[in-house]
Amino acid sequence: MGVRVQTADFDLSREVKQLIGGRTDVGAIVTFTGTVRDEAKGQPITAMALEHYPGMTEAELERVEADARQRWPLQATLIIHRYGELKPGDNIVLVVTASAHRQAAFEAAEFLMDYLKTRAPFWKKETPAEGESHWVDARESDDAAAERWKS
Amino acid sequence: MTKILYFAWVREKVGKAEETLALPANVTTVAELVAWLVARGPEYAEAFAKPEIVRAAIDKSHVKISASVRGAREIAFFPPVSGG
């Protein structure tokens, strides 16, 4: 259980080790890492700035995490989301889910990412190799991805 | 007094990250607050030029534009979120 919003990078294996510890009842651990791409709509980008709403971000991530834990039998969950100045290749987000069996861990990880993208108050601003930096529009495909969990 | 926060391009267009305002009694919903802000100056008019795009939160929870602002301590306006 845990939500962290930070500027610092994270280390996947260290986070998993810390989260699971010496537990032997866990049968499946799924991790998702989102990273900064070096292009957007065919244009090379050199940097990405992430702004967020301190306080609300943590509250939304905790709500999303609580939803997941109600839907699936999860033994542990972790969400880390970075903000501030990032470069292509940098980590943005880490989601970890642990369960006795893989299906719950896979599904919950996907659910957490889908909901996080439509609910957590983050905004991305990209700096292209040429021209002015611009805010990234929310994607309709993200809304559709979150919507499918409502059925 | 109510704290009003702005994020991302809404913040850039309004020209400030936050302000504390005394809302008049006839401003009872988020939609009415937007209309009242727009009348305050061209920077607000530009930020809310497409009001259907701007999202709102009251006391750190997402709300619809029809939500009541009565008793709100903190109201935030921002573009659709794009994290992850």
gemmi code that builds the backbone of each chain (N, CA, C; Angstrom):
import gemmi

chains = {
    "A": [
        ("MET", (0.843, -1.179, 0.000), (0.000, 0.000, 0.000), (0.873, 1.221, 0.000)),
        ("GLY", (0.626, 2.066, -0.927), (1.404, 3.279, -0.879), (1.287, 4.102, -2.127)),
        ("VAL", (1.337, 5.408, -1.924), (1.275, 6.368, -3.009), (2.379, 7.384, -2.753)),
        ("ARG", (3.197, 7.647, -3.758), (4.228, 8.675, -3.605), (4.283, 9.561, -4.837)),
        ("VAL", (4.380, 10.853, -4.608), (4.505, 11.827, -5.692), (5.807, 12.555, -5.425)),
        ("GLN", (6.739, 12.476, -6.355), (8.098, 12.950, -6.063), (8.813, 13.406, -7.327)),
        ("THR", (9.859, 14.225, -7.151), (10.681, 14.626, -8.296), (11.773, 13.581, -8.550)),
        ("ALA", (12.191, 12.887, -7.496), (13.301, 11.934, -7.605), (12.926, 10.719, -8.447)),
        ("ASP", (13.921, 10.115, -9.043), (13.736, 8.867, -9.789), (13.440, 7.737, -8.803)),
        ("PHE", (13.017, 6.585, -9.348), (12.786, 5.406, -8.503), (13.535, 4.223, -9.085)),
        ("ASP", (13.794, 3.253, -8.220), (14.488, 2.035, -8.634), (13.519, 0.867, -8.484)),
        ("LEU", (13.142, 0.304, -9.638), (12.111, -0.727, -9.691), (12.385, -1.898, -8.732)),
        ("SER", (13.576, -2.456, -8.810), (13.835, -3.666, -8.016), (13.872, -3.346, -6.518)),
        ("ARG", (14.389, -2.162, -6.188), (14.415, -1.792, -4.775), (13.001, -1.573, -4.233)),
        ("GLU", (12.155, -0.945, -5.046), (10.775, -0.691, -4.615), (10.012, -1.997, -4.407)),
        ("VAL", (10.196, -2.939, -5.335), (9.486, -4.223, -5.225), (9.954, -4.971, -3.981)),
        ("LYS", (11.254, -4.959, -3.770), (11.822, -5.652, -2.611), (11.260, -5.069, -1.311)),
        ("GLN", (11.200, -3.737, -1.271), (10.700, -3.058, -0.079), (9.213, -3.345, 0.152)),
        ("LEU", (8.472, -3.410, -0.960), (7.018, -3.604, -0.868), (6.660, -5.024, -0.439)),
        ("ILE", (7.337, -5.990, -1.017), (6.995, -7.395, -0.773), (7.742, -7.946, 0.446)),
        ("GLY", (8.944, -7.414, 0.686), (9.723, -7.873, 1.821), (9.948, -9.367, 1.745)),
        ("GLY", (9.793, -10.034, 2.869), (10.031, -11.478, 2.869), (8.749, -12.284, 2.732)),
        ("ARG", (7.683, -11.652, 2.264), (6.391, -12.355, 2.201), (6.464, -13.573, 1.292)),
        ("THR", (5.846, -14.664, 1.727), (5.859, -15.888, 0.917), (4.460, -16.266, 0.432)),
        ("ASP", (3.465, -15.420, 0.762), (2.089, -15.715, 0.312), (1.780, -15.065, -1.035)),
        ("VAL", (2.724, -14.281, -1.570), (2.513, -13.589, -2.847), (2.907, -14.522, -3.990)),
        ("GLY", (1.984, -14.683, -4.944), (2.307, -15.568, -6.070), (2.567, -14.822, -7.357)),
        ("ALA", (2.173, -13.541, -7.409), (2.290, -12.789, -8.670), (2.555, -11.324, -8.374)),
        ("ILE", (3.594, -10.799, -9.008), (3.904, -9.366, -8.890), (3.949, -8.790, -10.296)),
        ("VAL", (3.089, -7.794, -10.545), (3.109, -7.110, -11.841), (3.630, -5.697, -11.614)),
        ("THR", (4.566, -5.267, -12.479), (5.050, -3.891, -12.404), (4.859, -3.223, -13.760)),
        ("PHE", (4.466, -1.971, -13.744), (4.382, -1.169, -14.962), (5.216, 0.082, -14.759)),
        ("THR", (6.084, 0.383, -15.713), (6.864, 1.617, -15.678), (6.549, 2.428, -16.919)),
        ("GLY", (6.136, 3.681, -16.726), (5.921, 4.598, -17.845), (7.132, 5.497, -17.973)),
        ("THR", (7.605, 5.714, -19.211), (8.812, 6.535, -19.433), (8.531, 7.630, -20.461)),
        ("VAL", (9.408, 8.608, -20.506), (9.251, 9.738, -21.438), (9.734, 9.309, -22.829)),
        ("ARG", (8.856, 9.420, -23.833), (9.238, 9.137, -25.219), (9.990, 10.328, -25.819)),
        ("ASP", (10.809, 10.041, -26.838), (11.584, 11.131, -27.452), (10.880, 11.758, -28.648)),
        ("GLU", (9.614, 11.370, -28.878), (8.869, 12.014, -29.960), (7.389, 12.100, -29.587)),
        ("ALA", (6.720, 13.084, -30.174), (5.284, 13.228, -29.998), (4.689, 13.654, -31.322)),
        ("LYS", (3.729, 12.883, -31.813), (3.092, 13.145, -33.119), (4.141, 13.338, -34.209)),
        ("GLY", (5.188, 12.509, -34.172), (6.205, 12.562, -35.224), (7.277, 13.625, -35.036)),
        ("GLN", (7.120, 14.467, -34.023), (8.110, 15.527, -33.778), (9.031, 15.121, -32.638)),
        ("PRO", (10.367, 15.273, -32.821), (11.268, 14.953, -31.710), (11.060, 15.919, -30.542)),
        ("ILE", (11.077, 15.398, -29.329), (11.004, 16.280, -28.161), (12.257, 16.106, -27.305)),
        ("THR", (12.663, 17.179, -26.665), (13.926, 17.176, -25.913), (13.704, 17.194, -24.406)),
        ("ALA", (12.507, 17.578, -23.949), (12.231, 17.639, -22.508), (10.730, 17.589, -22.259)),
        ("MET", (10.384, 17.192, -21.042), (8.978, 17.192, -20.637), (8.889, 17.683, -19.195)),
        ("ALA", (7.985, 18.649, -18.971), (7.756, 19.134, -17.606), (6.397, 18.630, -17.149)),
        ("LEU", (6.346, 18.107, -15.925), (5.084, 17.615, -15.361), (4.693, 18.487, -14.184)),
        ("GLU", (3.487, 19.079, -14.298), (2.939, 19.892, -13.204), (1.858, 19.060, -12.523)),
        ("HIS", (1.639, 19.275, -11.225), (0.546, 18.562, -10.566), (-0.075, 19.439, -9.484)),
        ("TYR", (-1.141, 18.930, -8.894), (-1.903, 19.660, -7.882), (-1.592, 19.008, -6.537)),
        ("PRO", (-0.595, 19.538, -5.807), (-0.185, 18.900, -4.550), (-1.382, 18.746, -3.605)),
        ("GLY", (-1.483, 17.597, -3.007), (-2.606, 17.339, -2.101), (-3.714, 16.593, -2.820)),
        ("MET", (-4.200, 17.153, -3.921), (-5.240, 16.449, -4.674), (-4.657, 15.241, -5.387)),
        ("THR", (-3.440, 15.367, -5.902), (-2.818, 14.235, -6.599), (-2.753, 13.021, -5.682)),
        ("GLU", (-2.221, 13.221, -4.483), (-2.105, 12.119, -3.527), (-3.494, 11.560, -3.192)),
        ("ALA", (-4.469, 12.467, -2.981), (-5.831, 12.036, -2.630), (-6.446, 11.203, -3.751)),
        ("GLU", (-6.270, 11.629, -5.008), (-6.836, 10.883, -6.142), (-6.163, 9.524, -6.292)),
        ("LEU", (-4.827, 9.499, -6.161), (-4.110, 8.226, -6.296), (-4.542, 7.253, -5.198)),
        ("GLU", (-4.771, 7.775, -3.988), (-5.224, 6.908, -2.896), (-6.636, 6.384, -3.157)),
        ("ARG", (-7.485, 7.225, -3.759), (-8.844, 6.773, -4.103), (-8.796, 5.679, -5.162)),
        ("VAL", (-7.933, 5.878, -6.172), (-7.797, 4.892, -7.252), (-7.262, 3.573, -6.681)),
        ("GLU", (-6.308, 3.689, -5.782), (-5.726, 2.498, -5.152), (-6.782, 1.763, -4.312)),
        ("ALA", (-7.579, 2.522, -3.565), (-8.628, 1.909, -2.733), (-9.655, 1.200, -3.613)),
        ("ASP", (-9.999, 1.809, -4.772), (-10.933, 1.167, -5.715), (-10.385, -0.184, -6.171)),
        ("ALA", (-9.110, -0.208, -6.535), (-8.489, -1.440, -7.033), (-8.519, -2.526, -5.954)),
        ("ARG", (-8.249, -2.121, -4.724), (-8.182, -3.103, -3.635), (-9.561, -3.665, -3.285)),
        ("GLN", (-10.608, -2.900, -3.631), (-11.967, -3.415, -3.437), (-12.337, -4.422, -4.509)),
        ("ARG", (-11.785, -4.207, -5.719), (-12.161, -5.056, -6.855), (-11.380, -6.359, -6.928)),
        ("TRP", (-10.120, -6.330, -6.499), (-9.263, -7.514, -6.629), (-8.621, -7.870, -5.288)),
        ("PRO", (-8.346, -9.140, -5.071), (-7.686, -9.557, -3.824), (-6.188, -9.262, -3.888)),
        ("LEU", (-5.823, -8.031, -3.590), (-4.425, -7.609, -3.713), (-3.736, -7.673, -2.355)),
        ("GLN", (-2.516, -8.141, -2.377), (-1.742, -8.221, -1.132), (-0.892, -6.980, -0.919)),
        ("ALA", (-0.551, -6.322, -2.016), (0.239, -5.090, -1.905), (0.083, -4.282, -3.186)),
        ("THR", (0.107, -2.962, -3.052), (0.072, -2.075, -4.223), (0.984, -0.882, -3.956)),
        ("LEU", (1.518, -0.344, -5.036), (2.364, 0.845, -4.927), (2.201, 1.681, -6.190)),
        ("ILE", (2.035, 2.988, -5.997), (2.018, 3.925, -7.129), (3.042, 5.018, -6.830)),
        ("ILE", (4.003, 5.194, -7.739), (4.932, 6.326, -7.635), (4.789, 7.136, -8.922)),
        ("HIS", (4.558, 8.429, -8.793), (4.455, 9.301, -9.972), (5.401, 10.467, -9.779)),
        ("ARG", (6.227, 10.720, -10.799), (7.171, 11.840, -10.715), (6.556, 13.115, -11.275)),
        ("TYR", (7.102, 14.256, -10.870), (6.741, 15.530, -11.479), (8.016, 16.355, -11.621)),
        ("GLY", (7.903, 17.507, -12.273), (9.079, 18.354, -12.491), (9.649, 18.159, -13.884)),
        ("GLU", (10.924, 18.460, -14.037), (11.584, 18.434, -15.349), (12.124, 17.040, -15.650)),
        ("LEU", (11.683, 16.460, -16.768), (12.138, 15.129, -17.174), (12.692, 15.168, -18.602)),
        ("LYS", (13.507, 14.164, -18.903), (14.124, 14.042, -20.235), (13.671, 12.725, -20.872)),
        ("PRO", (13.755, 12.647, -22.227), (13.409, 11.375, -22.875), (14.182, 10.216, -22.239)),
        ("GLY", (13.480, 9.126, -22.009), (14.092, 7.963, -21.378), (13.892, 7.929, -19.872)),
        ("ASP", (13.566, 9.065, -19.266), (13.368, 9.103, -17.811), (12.089, 8.354, -17.413)),
        ("ASN", (12.100, 7.803, -16.218), (10.889, 7.201, -15.660), (9.876, 8.283, -15.308)),
        ("ILE", (8.575, 8.005, -15.542), (7.506, 8.924, -15.112), (6.704, 8.297, -13.979)),
        ("VAL", (6.272, 7.047, -14.195), (5.322, 6.443, -13.257), (5.657, 4.971, -13.035)),
        ("LEU", (5.431, 4.525, -11.806), (5.591, 3.107, -11.468), (4.329, 2.622, -10.776)),
        ("VAL", (3.797, 1.503, -11.260), (2.668, 0.846, -10.602), (3.088, -0.584, -10.293)),
        ("VAL", (2.891, -1.014, -9.058), (3.189, -2.398, -8.667), (1.943, -2.982, -8.018)),
        ("THR", (1.572, -4.189, -8.441), (0.463, -4.897, -7.795), (0.938, -6.307, -7.460)),
        ("ALA", (0.537, -6.784, -6.299), (0.908, -8.142, -5.893), (-0.336, -8.879, -5.430)),
        ("SER", (-0.450, -10.127, -5.876), (-1.609, -10.942, -5.518), (-1.184, -12.411, -5.470)),
        ("ALA", (-2.081, -13.252, -4.999), (-1.754, -14.675, -4.945), (-1.671, -15.256, -6.354)),
        ("HIS", (-2.480, -14.698, -7.272), (-2.535, -15.231, -8.637), (-2.389, -14.114, -9.661)),
        ("ARG", (-1.907, -14.479, -10.870), (-1.505, -13.441, -11.832), (-2.656, -12.599, -12.368)),
        ("GLN", (-3.830, -13.218, -12.550), (-4.909, -12.476, -13.210), (-5.257, -11.200, -12.448)),
        ("ALA", (-5.396, -11.320, -11.139), (-5.736, -10.148, -10.328), (-4.637, -9.091, -10.410)),
        ("ALA", (-3.388, -9.522, -10.372), (-2.275, -8.574, -10.410), (-2.205, -7.853, -11.756)),
        ("PHE", (-2.373, -8.619, -12.867), (-2.375, -7.997, -14.203), (-3.515, -6.998, -14.337)),
        ("GLU", (-4.724, -7.459, -14.008), (-5.904, -6.601, -14.206), (-5.828, -5.345, -13.346)),
        ("ALA", (-5.420, -5.515, -12.090), (-5.371, -4.364, -11.189), (-4.339, -3.339, -11.653)),
        ("ALA", (-3.204, -3.811, -12.195), (-2.178, -2.881, -12.672), (-2.715, -2.057, -13.838)),
        ("GLU", (-3.457, -2.731, -14.736), (-4.018, -2.031, -15.890), (-5.084, -1.026, -15.444)),
        ("PHE", (-5.913, -1.461, -14.511), (-6.956, -0.586, -13.952), (-6.335, 0.653, -13.301)),
        ("LEU", (-5.293, 0.453, -12.499), (-4.645, 1.586, -11.824), (-4.117, 2.586, -12.842)),
        ("MET", (-3.471, 2.099, -13.900), (-2.935, 3.012, -14.914), (-4.054, 3.733, -15.664)),
        ("ASP", (-5.100, 2.977, -16.046), (-6.205, 3.584, -16.799), (-6.879, 4.680, -15.978)),
        ("TYR", (-7.095, 4.425, -14.695), (-7.789, 5.407, -13.857), (-6.891, 6.577, -13.494)),
        ("LEU", (-5.645, 6.249, -13.229), (-4.671, 7.300, -12.898), (-4.583, 8.331, -14.042)),
        ("LYS", (-4.586, 7.832, -15.281), (-4.426, 8.740, -16.424), (-5.602, 9.684, -16.595)),
        ("THR", (-6.790, 9.267, -16.147), (-7.962, 10.127, -16.330), (-8.342, 10.894, -15.071)),
        ("ARG", (-7.757, 10.561, -13.912), (-8.185, 11.193, -12.660), (-7.089, 11.969, -11.927)),
        ("ALA", (-5.857, 11.492, -11.964), (-4.804, 12.150, -11.187), (-4.451, 13.493, -11.854)),
        ("PRO", (-4.459, 14.587, -11.077), (-4.246, 15.914, -11.672), (-2.782, 16.215, -12.004)),
        ("PHE", (-2.360, 15.638, -13.147), (-1.032, 15.906, -13.722), (-1.226, 16.526, -15.096)),
        ("TRP", (-0.315, 17.413, -15.465), (-0.331, 17.994, -16.814), (1.080, 17.996, -17.351)),
        ("LYS", (1.196, 17.549, -18.635), (2.514, 17.448, -19.268), (2.725, 18.605, -20.232)),
        ("LYS", (3.921, 19.152, -20.209), (4.305, 20.174, -21.187), (5.564, 19.692, -21.889)),
        ("GLU", (5.461, 19.553, -23.212), (6.593, 19.045, -23.990), (7.385, 20.179, -24.611)),
        ("THR", (8.702, 20.005, -24.648), (9.568, 20.940, -25.377), (10.065, 20.225, -26.622)),
        ("PRO", (9.634, 20.672, -27.825), (10.105, 20.020, -29.046), (11.519, 20.483, -29.395)),
        ("ALA", (12.178, 19.719, -30.263), (13.534, 20.083, -30.683), (13.509, 21.455, -31.364)),
        ("GLU", (12.411, 21.713, -32.108), (12.258, 23.032, -32.739), (10.895, 23.594, -32.367)),
        ("GLY", (10.846, 24.899, -32.113), (9.573, 25.543, -31.786), (9.351, 25.633, -30.289)),
        ("GLU", (8.168, 26.169, -29.928), (7.872, 26.445, -28.517), (7.308, 25.229, -27.802)),
        ("SER", (7.531, 25.198, -26.485), (6.959, 24.107, -25.700), (5.442, 24.267, -25.642)),
        ("HIS", (4.750, 23.134, -25.501), (3.282, 23.165, -25.534), (2.703, 22.128, -24.578)),
        ("TRP", (1.503, 22.405, -24.086), (0.815, 21.474, -23.193), (0.277, 20.299, -23.984)),
        ("VAL", (0.368, 19.120, -23.405), (-0.121, 17.900, -24.050), (-1.618, 17.774, -23.785)),
        ("ASP", (-2.395, 17.583, -24.856), (-3.840, 17.391, -24.704), (-4.127, 16.026, -24.098)),
        ("ALA", (-5.182, 15.968, -23.304), (-5.647, 14.671, -22.818), (-6.128, 13.866, -24.017)),
        ("ARG", (-5.952, 12.549, -23.959), (-6.337, 11.706, -25.093), (-7.694, 11.066, -24.862)),
        ("GLU", (-8.521, 11.075, -25.919), (-9.838, 10.433, -25.797), (-9.685, 8.938, -25.580)),
        ("SER", (-8.599, 8.356, -26.114), (-8.388, 6.913, -25.944), (-8.161, 6.571, -24.472)),
        ("ASP", (-7.626, 7.528, -23.695), (-7.445, 7.286, -22.261), (-8.792, 7.232, -21.548)),
        ("ASP", (-9.718, 8.131, -21.941), (-11.064, 8.113, -21.360), (-11.747, 6.782, -21.670)),
        ("ALA", (-11.579, 6.332, -22.918), (-12.207, 5.074, -23.337), (-11.620, 3.899, -22.549)),
        ("ALA", (-10.312, 3.948, -22.287), (-9.659, 2.866, -21.544), (-10.196, 2.795, -20.115)),
        ("ALA", (-10.427, 3.952, -19.489), (-10.954, 3.969, -18.126), (-12.420, 3.542, -18.111)),
        ("GLU", (-13.139, 3.925, -19.171), (-14.582, 3.661, -19.275), (-14.889, 2.164, -19.268)),
        ("ARG", (-13.998, 1.359, -19.874), (-14.303, -0.077, -20.037), (-14.386, -0.808, -18.702)),
        ("TRP", (-13.797, -0.227, -17.627), (-13.857, -0.890, -16.319), (-15.209, -0.691, -15.641)),
        ("LYS", (-16.057, 0.157, -16.222), (-17.358, 0.444, -15.589), (-18.383, -0.635, -15.866)),
        ("SER", (-18.137, -1.463, -16.903), (-19.134, -2.480, -17.248), (-19.103, -3.628, -16.260)),
    ],
    "B": [
        ("MET", (-14.031, 33.967, 2.479), (-13.010, 34.009, 1.432), (-12.758, 32.586, 0.898)),
        ("THR", (-12.552, 32.511, -0.397), (-12.334, 31.211, -1.044), (-11.029, 31.259, -1.820)),
        ("LYS", (-10.247, 30.214, -1.645), (-8.981, 30.118, -2.385), (-9.284, 29.533, -3.765)),
        ("ILE", (-8.825, 30.226, -4.800), (-9.025, 29.747, -6.172), (-7.645, 29.421, -6.749)),
        ("LEU", (-7.517, 28.196, -7.288), (-6.238, 27.740, -7.844), (-6.372, 27.507, -9.346)),
        ("TYR", (-5.285, 27.757, -10.061), (-5.266, 27.524, -11.504), (-4.027, 26.695, -11.848)),
        ("PHE", (-4.200, 25.752, -12.785), (-3.077, 24.889, -13.161), (-2.888, 24.849, -14.677)),
        ("ALA", (-1.643, 24.506, -15.061), (-1.241, 24.297, -16.467), (-1.617, 25.518, -17.313)),
        ("TRP", (-2.242, 25.307, -18.500), (-2.474, 26.497, -19.349), (-3.546, 27.423, -18.796)),
        ("VAL", (-4.396, 26.930, -17.916), (-5.366, 27.843, -17.275), (-4.586, 28.849, -16.413)),
        ("ARG", (-3.592, 28.346, -15.675), (-2.735, 29.203, -14.851), (-1.975, 30.223, -15.725)),
        ("GLU", (-1.430, 29.733, -16.844), (-0.676, 30.641, -17.720), (-1.560, 31.750, -18.287)),
        ("LYS", (-2.790, 31.394, -18.663), (-3.682, 32.408, -19.257), (-4.188, 33.397, -18.204)),
        ("VAL", (-4.535, 32.898, -17.022), (-5.002, 33.795, -15.955), (-3.839, 34.665, -15.456)),
        ("GLY", (-2.620, 34.086, -15.524), (-1.440, 34.860, -15.129), (-1.092, 34.749, -13.664)),
        ("LYS", (-1.752, 33.817, -12.952), (-1.402, 33.563, -11.546), (-1.788, 32.136, -11.171)),
        ("ALA", (-1.110, 31.617, -10.159), (-1.350, 30.241, -9.728), (-2.504, 30.166, -8.735)),
        ("GLU", (-2.687, 31.217, -7.950), (-3.787, 31.198, -6.972), (-4.137, 32.603, -6.522)),
        ("GLU", (-5.343, 32.731, -5.986), (-5.795, 33.996, -5.405), (-6.905, 33.676, -4.410)),
        ("THR", (-7.124, 34.596, -3.484), (-8.188, 34.409, -2.497), (-9.238, 35.483, -2.741)),
        ("LEU", (-10.468, 35.039, -2.989), (-11.530, 35.957, -3.389), (-12.754, 35.813, -2.492)),
        ("ALA", (-13.473, 36.914, -2.331), (-14.768, 36.881, -1.641), (-15.826, 36.702, -2.731)),
        ("LEU", (-16.443, 35.536, -2.770), (-17.424, 35.274, -3.826), (-18.743, 35.946, -3.467)),
        ("PRO", (-19.372, 36.639, -4.430), (-20.669, 37.259, -4.137), (-21.749, 36.207, -3.865)),
        ("ALA", (-22.784, 36.607, -3.181), (-23.830, 35.660, -2.757), (-24.529, 34.994, -3.934)),
        ("ASN", (-24.560, 35.689, -5.094), (-25.288, 35.100, -6.231), (-24.451, 34.084, -7.008)),
        ("VAL", (-23.206, 33.857, -6.576), (-22.388, 32.800, -7.195), (-22.560, 31.532, -6.362)),
        ("THR", (-23.381, 30.612, -6.860), (-23.689, 29.413, -6.058), (-23.136, 28.127, -6.675)),
        ("THR", (-22.816, 28.156, -7.984), (-22.299, 26.939, -8.632), (-20.965, 27.246, -9.315)),
        ("VAL", (-20.275, 26.170, -9.712), (-19.002, 26.332, -10.424), (-19.230, 27.116, -11.725)),
        ("ALA", (-20.326, 26.816, -12.429), (-20.621, 27.513, -13.687), (-20.804, 29.004, -13.439)),
        ("GLU", (-21.492, 29.353, -12.353), (-21.692, 30.771, -12.026), (-20.380, 31.438, -11.623)),
        ("LEU", (-19.514, 30.670, -10.972), (-18.195, 31.203, -10.608), (-17.379, 31.508, -11.868)),
        ("VAL", (-17.440, 30.597, -12.846), (-16.716, 30.813, -14.103), (-17.225, 32.092, -14.770)),
        ("ALA", (-18.544, 32.260, -14.841), (-19.123, 33.456, -15.470), (-18.682, 34.729, -14.737)),
        ("TRP", (-18.635, 34.651, -13.415), (-18.225, 35.805, -12.601), (-16.747, 36.132, -12.828)),
        ("LEU", (-15.913, 35.088, -12.908), (-14.481, 35.300, -13.163), (-14.269, 35.931, -14.543)),
        ("VAL", (-14.993, 35.407, -15.541), (-14.833, 35.891, -16.922), (-15.112, 37.398, -16.991)),
        ("ALA", (-16.051, 37.860, -16.176), (-16.405, 39.289, -16.173), (-15.336, 40.142, -15.484)),
        ("ARG", (-14.410, 39.493, -14.780), (-13.372, 40.243, -14.052), (-12.255, 40.775, -14.944)),
        ("GLY", (-12.078, 40.175, -16.136), (-10.997, 40.683, -16.976), (-10.728, 39.793, -18.172)),
        ("PRO", (-10.010, 40.336, -19.167), (-9.755, 39.586, -20.409), (-8.922, 38.330, -20.195)),
        ("GLU", (-8.045, 38.333, -19.161), (-7.218, 37.137, -18.944), (-8.093, 35.946, -18.521)),
        ("TYR", (-9.143, 36.229, -17.740), (-10.075, 35.157, -17.354), (-10.914, 34.735, -18.554)),
        ("ALA", (-11.331, 35.745, -19.332), (-12.139, 35.444, -20.521), (-11.370, 34.520, -21.461)),
        ("GLU", (-10.049, 34.743, -21.553), (-9.260, 33.898, -22.435), (-9.089, 32.489, -21.851)),
        ("ALA", (-8.834, 32.422, -20.551), (-8.659, 31.113, -19.903), (-9.924, 30.253, -20.023)),
        ("PHE", (-11.090, 30.918, -19.953), (-12.367, 30.185, -20.004), (-13.070, 30.364, -21.344)),
        ("ALA", (-12.286, 30.640, -22.402), (-12.877, 30.862, -23.730), (-13.666, 29.642, -24.194)),
        ("LYS", (-13.159, 28.452, -23.819), (-13.911, 27.214, -24.116), (-14.218, 26.565, -22.775)),
        ("PRO", (-15.247, 27.043, -22.080), (-15.492, 26.574, -20.704), (-15.736, 25.074, -20.603)),
        ("GLU", (-16.183, 24.456, -21.713), (-16.463, 23.014, -21.664), (-15.171, 22.202, -21.533)),
        ("ILE", (-14.033, 22.803, -21.854), (-12.760, 22.082, -21.754), (-12.204, 22.127, -20.336)),
        ("VAL", (-12.437, 23.252, -19.634), (-11.823, 23.445, -18.319), (-12.519, 22.549, -17.279)),
        ("ARG", (-11.687, 21.862, -16.477), (-12.187, 20.991, -15.416), (-12.080, 21.710, -14.072)),
        ("ALA", (-12.861, 21.230, -13.092), (-12.858, 21.893, -11.784), (-12.769, 20.866, -10.666)),
        ("ALA", (-12.219, 21.305, -9.535), (-12.193, 20.480, -8.323), (-12.561, 21.374, -7.147)),
        ("ILE", (-13.316, 20.805, -6.216), (-13.619, 21.522, -4.977), (-13.013, 20.731, -3.825)),
        ("ASP", (-12.233, 21.421, -3.014), (-11.549, 20.795, -1.884), (-10.889, 19.481, -2.285)),
        ("LYS", (-10.189, 19.533, -3.429), (-9.329, 18.449, -3.918), (-10.085, 17.211, -4.420)),
        ("SER", (-11.371, 17.406, -4.821), (-12.111, 16.328, -5.483), (-12.689, 16.862, -6.790)),
        ("HIS", (-12.658, 16.018, -7.853), (-13.249, 16.427, -9.132), (-14.725, 16.737, -8.950)),
        ("VAL", (-15.204, 17.802, -9.599), (-16.642, 18.123, -9.576), (-17.106, 18.506, -10.977)),
        ("LYS", (-18.437, 18.427, -11.161), (-19.042, 18.891, -12.405), (-19.292, 20.388, -12.291)),
        ("ILE", (-19.531, 21.008, -13.439), (-19.712, 22.461, -13.492), (-20.999, 22.898, -12.766)),
        ("SER", (-21.907, 21.946, -12.577), (-23.168, 22.253, -11.879), (-23.017, 22.163, -10.362)),
        ("ALA", (-21.840, 21.758, -9.862), (-21.654, 21.555, -8.420), (-21.773, 22.871, -7.649)),
        ("SER", (-22.253, 22.755, -6.414), (-22.394, 23.928, -5.548), (-21.030, 24.347, -5.003)),
        ("VAL", (-20.815, 25.652, -4.924), (-19.566, 26.154, -4.349), (-19.759, 26.590, -2.896)),
        ("ARG", (-20.980, 26.396, -2.376), (-21.259, 26.787, -0.990), (-20.374, 25.998, -0.026)),
        ("GLY", (-19.682, 26.707, 0.844), (-18.854, 26.045, 1.852), (-17.505, 25.577, 1.339)),
        ("ALA", (-17.241, 25.808, 0.050), (-15.945, 25.368, -0.507), (-14.820, 26.217, 0.073)),
        ("ARG", (-13.735, 25.566, 0.464), (-12.552, 26.296, 0.931), (-11.600, 26.568, -0.221)),
        ("GLU", (-11.546, 25.601, -1.151), (-10.558, 25.673, -2.227), (-11.201, 25.183, -3.524)),
        ("ILE", (-11.159, 26.010, -4.552), (-11.722, 25.635, -5.855), (-10.606, 25.747, -6.883)),
        ("ALA", (-10.416, 24.678, -7.662), (-9.323, 24.665, -8.644), (-9.877, 24.515, -10.053)),
        ("PHE", (-9.221, 25.171, -11.002), (-9.562, 25.052, -12.426), (-8.329, 24.585, -13.183)),
        ("PHE", (-8.538, 23.640, -14.116), (-7.398, 23.081, -14.853), (-7.862, 22.396, -16.132)),
        ("PRO", (-6.918, 22.159, -17.081), (-7.268, 21.422, -18.301), (-7.497, 19.947, -17.974)),
        ("PRO", (-8.086, 19.191, -18.930), (-8.178, 17.743, -18.728), (-6.795, 17.181, -18.385)),
        ("VAL", (-6.748, 16.233, -17.452), (-5.454, 15.776, -16.946), (-4.730, 14.919, -17.987)),
        ("SER", (-3.399, 14.905, -17.915), (-2.600, 14.165, -18.912), (-1.372, 13.525, -18.270)),
        ("GLY", (-1.592, 12.855, -17.120), (-0.466, 12.202, -16.447), (-0.234, 10.790, -16.955)),
        ("GLY", (0.530, 10.027, -16.187), (0.802, 8.625, -16.499), (1.953, 8.433, -17.456)),
    ],
}
model = gemmi.Model(1)
for chain_id, residues in chains.items():
    chain = gemmi.Chain(chain_id)
    for i, (resn, *xyz) in enumerate(residues, 1):
        res = gemmi.Residue()
        res.name, res.seqid = resn, gemmi.SeqId(i, " ")
        for name, pos in zip(("N", "CA", "C"), xyz):
            atom = gemmi.Atom()
            atom.name, atom.element = name, gemmi.Element(name[0])
            atom.pos, atom.b_iso = gemmi.Position(*pos), 0.0
            res.add_atom(atom)
        chain.add_residue(res)
    model.add_chain(chain)
structure = gemmi.Structure()
structure.add_model(model)
structure.setup_entities()
